[in-house]
Each structure stands twice: as structure tokens, then as C-alpha cells.
Amino acid sequence: MADLPEYYHAMVLEMPGAPLKMVERVMPSIGTDELLVEVLACGVCRTDLHILDGEIPSAHYPVVPGHEIIGRILTIGNKVTGFAVGERVGIPWLGHSCGTCSYCENGQENLCDQPEFTGCTRDGGYASHVVANAQFCFPIPDRFPDAEAAPLLCAGLIGWRALRMTEEAKKIGFYGFGAAAHLLAQIAVWQGREVYAFTKPGDEAGQAFAQRLGCVWSGGSDEVPPALLDAAIIFAPVGELVPDALQIIRKGGRIICAGIHMSDIPGFPYADLWGERAIMSVANLTRTDGTEFLAAADASGIVPTVRTFKLSEANEALLLLREGKLQGAAVLVP
């Protein structure tokens, strides 16, 4: 293999509220359990907006955002097994867990007391190269091109964890039909579920997009679906949607809040919750989630919808995401 370049490029967030800046850095060294990866594609996630806005308390600044990374391995730490130079890998949000806290010991590494998060507490994939802990990387199914594979690493994976929390729900609603919902709708339809898509009021293009992906109904978040639902997943970071969702799920139904950050949930009458309805949140992911989801994504035949941007256009991609002007997912291609 050719010698590594001496420098790499990254879009750096110096502090909350600042625009990302392109910088040139010395190529990093790696630890014994790490990989040096050349970034082929990196998805732009709503969590990146929360980091940009200073809404994630654990975030470190300056930081290189990005945690939906597809890349090619360039070098391997001397204690790494199971990977080879030249192999394509995916790097997700959970970058490391301690392995010793009670959560890690009980298979709940997503709740680890001392985690590291890619693009949040360690530098991520808005860059030409990135360093990752090998134990938290995944092989990527061959059928997905690089850009289409990128949103699987968070939009898909966290969405999968949220979908699993709905258990056997047959009729399921998705509030916020963006990167995650457009992937999970395809998975849910493949599983034989009925998907009801809730978009911003008046978003006829988004509602048509949802129906093209197999949703049985689509409408604004202020509308009532034609049937009571077994569960609803709220992908939009809008707390006001929780009381709305309580109105359209049956007794015993579940509402899953799938974001890492959400605006405050307004008060609502206890009668709306009564009937053993439940409100739950999703936190991060486990490596088991990743293995299971990527296998399901491959088997189901889902097709991610993406719009690609140059690495230097990261600020533009983030703005379009913030303004809700994207269908599917934005992906940076260095």
C-alpha cells in the first residue's frame, strides 16, 4: 500500500453556534485497538445540528462532527483482529464503552456510564480520514454504495432500535418523515406492518414520498389517521408531538421518542396516558443492534434516498436539514 499522506482535511466545529471551518491537520496516529480509516461518505444527521447548537451536554469542542461514516481501512492497530487493510467499514455514533459498568456488564452498553460518541466526544467523519475503535465498527453489506450506506449507521440503526421497542405493533405511526423514517418505513413494510406517516402540516411532497415507500396513509402532524395505532415513533425533536401522539394510539400502545434531544413536552391530562399507554425514549445503540439491523437492511432490499454534498459544503447540507428541505438523507463525500 502507498505511503499515507502527511495531512488530512476536516470540517471543524470550534464552538456551539459557529460555522464549520475546513482545516488541514497532521495525520493522526492510532492506538493498538484502533483503525485509521479513509472516509468514503459520511451522513449528515439531526444529532449534528444538536451538537452545533450546544444542546448535547457531553459534547467536546472543538470537534469534527459526523457519525454515519463509511470508510476504507488504511492501517490497523496491532491488537485488532477481524479486520483487514482495504476492507470497507461503518463507524456509528457509539464509539466506545467502558465494558465494566453495570450497564455494560448487563448488555446495555448503550447506557454506559463512560461512553465515547463519534463526532461528539471524539472526532468524527466530516473529514477525509478518521480514527475509530475497531470493536465498534461494522462490516457493510456489499449491495449498498458508499453514499447510500452512510445513513444506515445512525438514521437506520437508531431507528431500528426504536422500531424494536414497539414490539409486535402492527399499525405504527412515524412522526417526522426524514432520514430515519424513510429507512424504517421500508423495513416495517417488509416486516408486514402498516405504516402511517406524519409530516409537517402542508408537506404534500413529503407525504407523497412516504406513500411511494409503502406507507398506507400520510398526512400532517396535525391530522388524525383513519385508525387507532398500536405505537408511534417520534423522530422529530418536537416535544409538542407527544401529547398529539397519545391521542391516536390505542390502550396499551407505546410512544417511542427516538431523538437524543427534544424540546420540552407540554403538560397533558393523565386521562390521555391512562389505559397502560407508555412513553419511552431510545438512547444510543448496542453493537448487537448494528449487526442485526445491517443484516435486516440487506435482506429487506431497502433503498436509501440520499443527496450528496462535497465535504466543503457541510454547512449548506446542515442548513437544508435544519430547514426541512431534504428528502431522505444528506451525505458528505470527501
HELIX and SHEET records of a PDB file:
HELIX    1   1 ARG A   46  LEU A   52  1                                   7    
HELIX    2   2 SER A  102  GLU A  105  1                                   4    
HELIX    3   3 GLU A  109  LEU A  111  5                                   3    
HELIX    4   4 ALA A  134  PHE A  136  5                                   3    
HELIX    5   5 ASP A  146  ALA A  149  1                                   4    
HELIX    6   6 ALA A  150  LEU A  153  5                                   4    
HELIX    7   7 ALA A  155  MET A  165  1                                  11    
HELIX    8   8 ALA A  179  TRP A  190  1                                  12    
HELIX    9   9 GLU A  204  ARG A  212  1                                   9    
HELIX   10  10 LEU A  241  LEU A  246  1                                   6    
HELIX   11  11 TYR A  270  LEU A  273  1                                   4    
HELIX   12  12 ARG A  287  SER A  300  1                                  14    
HELIX   13  13 LEU A  311  GLU A  313  5                                   3    
HELIX   14  14 ALA A  314  ARG A  322  1                                   9    
SHEET    1   A 2 TYR A   7  VAL A  12  0                                        
SHEET    2   A 2 LYS A  21  VAL A  26 -1                                        
SHEET    1   B 5 HIS A 129  ASN A 133  0                                        
SHEET    2   B 5 GLU A  34  VAL A  44 -1                                        
SHEET    3   B 5 ILE A  69  ILE A  76 -1                                        
SHEET    4   B 5 ARG A  88  ILE A  91 -1                                        
SHEET    5   B 5 PHE A 138  PRO A 139 -1                                        
SHEET    1   C 4 HIS A 129  ASN A 133  0                                        
SHEET    2   C 4 GLU A  34  VAL A  44 -1                                        
SHEET    3   C 4 ALA A 329  VAL A 333 -1                                        
SHEET    4   C 4 VAL A 306  LYS A 310  1                                        
SHEET    1   D 2 LEU A  94  HIS A  96  0                                        
SHEET    2   D 2 GLU A 116  PHE A 117 -1                                        
SHEET    1   E 6 TRP A 217  GLY A 220  0                                        
SHEET    2   E 6 GLU A 194  THR A 199  1                                        
SHEET    3   E 6 LYS A 171  TYR A 175  1                                        
SHEET    4   E 6 LEU A 229  ILE A 234  1                                        
SHEET    5   E 6 ILE A 249  CYS A 257  1                                        
SHEET    6   E 6 ALA A 278  SER A 281  1                                        
END                                                                             
